[in-house]
């Protein structure tokens, strides 16, 4: 079994006992709720801790202190909530298109006794609200869409000077090359590509870190599912 205190000490330098306690609550809430709402296919404890909790925390070192962070397509709270558990300084906001997931996240928030905001919305609708567009220091997403599609949903929400962190598995070189045009159109540039290994040989993760260097043209993100139908 994963040595939780040892591994998660990589992400937090104090209150490690409290961090472990919160992850234990998270695990039990996830498994219990998963019996009535499909949140994850991963239910074995060590896999949940490594493939969901630990994996989510990998981006924490790249997030500035006290950053306003948005997690797009958060699902069961990944990666946003684990990052909040180890980085309580961040101002976390979670967006998902399925209300059943938002209900779970609101119940989870009460159990964990931590603060974050939730929104039942599609990313393009969320971005259409003036207060949200280009207002976040960091946007993260572990969604399965191709990078050029994710970039159109996420970069318009990031303020100039902020970053978008996309979690990817497997080989990413071809996908990244195919996304460079979209990233440029949307006002970003690739800052770093960080390849990391998960504990206990449970796979690898690549973080693609994109810096927002100029404003996104106002016509993006396109609605009517166009980012997926006709990717940039």
N, C-alpha and C positions, 0 to 999 in steps of 0.2 A: 504493500500500500504506500502511496505517496506520503513522504514526510511533509505534512502540510506546513508546519511552522517554518521548517527550513526553506522550502521552496517559495513560500509567499513572503518570506523575509526579503527576497530580492526586490519586492515592490513596495514594502513599507518598513520604516525603520523604528516604529514605535507602536505600542498597543497591538502587538501581534496576536495576543490572546483574544482580544476583542474582534479582530479581523477574522480569526478562525471561528469564533462563535457565530459571527454574522454569516459566514459561508455555510456553516452547518444548518442554520435556520433556512437559508436560501435553498439548500439542497432538499430539505424535507418539504418545503413549500412547493418546489418545482415538481417533485415526484408525486406528491399528493394531488396537486391540481392537474397533473398530466393524465391522471386516471379519468378525468371527465372532459378535458380539453387537450387536444394534441399540441403540445409545446415542443417536445423533443423526442427523437428516437433513441437518444442516449440516456439510459437510466441507471446503469451500474455505477456505483459511487465513485470509484477511482476514475472512470472515464469522464464522468460529469465534472469532477474537480480539475482534471487535466484538459479535456477537450472543450470545456465551456469556461470554467472559472479562470484557470491559469492562462489559457489561450487569450481570453478577453483582456487580461491584465498586461499583456505584452506591450501594448501601446502606451501604457501609463508614463513611461519615462520620456516620451516625446510631447507630452501635454504640459503647457506652461502652468505655473502656479495660479490658482484662482480663475482658471479659464472657464468661459461659458461654453459648454460642450453639448453637441447635439448628436444623438444616435438615431440614424435613419433606418427604418425597417428593423426595429429592435427585437421583435419577436418576444422571447421570454426574458428580455433584458440584456442580451449579449450584443456588444461588449460593454454597454454603458454602466449597468449596475455593478458588476465586479470592479470596474475602474473606480466607481464612486466609493465602494467599500474600502479600497486601499488608498484612495485619494479623496478624502472627505472635503478637501478644499475646493474641488470643482463645483460649478453650478451646472447640474445635469438636467438635460431635457431629452425625453424619449418620444419618438414618433412611430406609430404603426397603423396600418390600414385595417386591422382586424380588432374589433372592440373587445372580443373575448380575451385577447392578450392584454389589452389595456386594463381590463378588470383585474386580471391576475397581477399586473404590475402595481396597481393601486393597493390591492390587498397585501402584496409583498412589502410595499413601502411601510405599511402600518406595522407589520411583523418585525421588520428590520429597524424601525424607528430612525430612518434616515430621510433626507429631503431630496426629492427630485420632482420634476413636472412631467406629466404625460399628456399626449395628444392623440386622439383617434382621427387620423387624417392620412391621405396619400401625400407623398412628398411634394408633388407639384402644387397641390392645393394649399399645403402648409406654407410653401414658398410664396404663393400669390398674396399672402397677407403682408402688408408693407412692414410691419414690425419685425417680421421674421427674416425677410430677405437680407442677405449679407450682414447678419447681426451676430454670428457665432464665431468664437475664436477657433474652435475645433469642431469638425464634423467627423464622426466615425461610422463605419458600416461593415458588418460581417455578412451582408446579403450576398446571394449567389449570382447576381447579375454580372454581366461583363463590365469591365472597368469603364468603357466609353459610355455605357448606359448609366452606371452609378455616378459617374462624374457629372452628368447632366442633372441628376437629381440632387446631388450634394454640393457641388461647388457654388451654385447660386446662393446658397445659404451661408457661405463662409465669407467673413469680412476680409477686405484686402489686408494682407499681412498675416492672415490666419492659415490654417492647414486642414486638409482633408486626408484622413488615414483610412485606406482601404485594406481590409484583411483578405488575403488570398492564400489558397493552398496549391501545392504542386508547382509545375513550371509556369512562370508568368511572363517570360520574355516576349513571346509572340503577342500575347494579349496586351502587354504594355505598349509595344511598338504600334499596334493597331489602334491604340487609344490616344496617342500623342497629339493627333490633329484635334480631337475633341477637347482634350485638356487645354490646348492652346486657345481654341475658340472660346472656351468657358472662362478664361482668365487665369489658368494655372500653369505651373511648371513642376516637373518632377524634382523633388528635393532629395529624396533618399529611397533606396530599395533595400530593406532590411530583412535578411533571411535568418530565421530562428528555428530551433528544434524544440519540440515539446518533451517533457520528462518521460522516462520509462519507454522510450522508443515508440511513442504514440503519434508520430507524424511530425510534420514541419509546418511552418507558417511563414508567409512573406507579407510584410507590411509595406505597402506603397504609400509614401508620404508625399503629398502634393501641396505646394505652397500657392496661395492665392496672390498673384502679383498685379492683377488689374481687375476692374469691375466686370462682372458677367453681363453681356448684352441682355437687355430686358426681355427679349423674346424667349429666353431660356429660363426654366425648363419648359418645353412644349407640353401641351396637354393632349388629351385623347389617346394616351398611351404611345405617342409618337416616338419618345426616346427608345422604346423597345421595338416598335414596328420599323422605324427608319433611323437607326442609330447614327450619330454623327461620325 
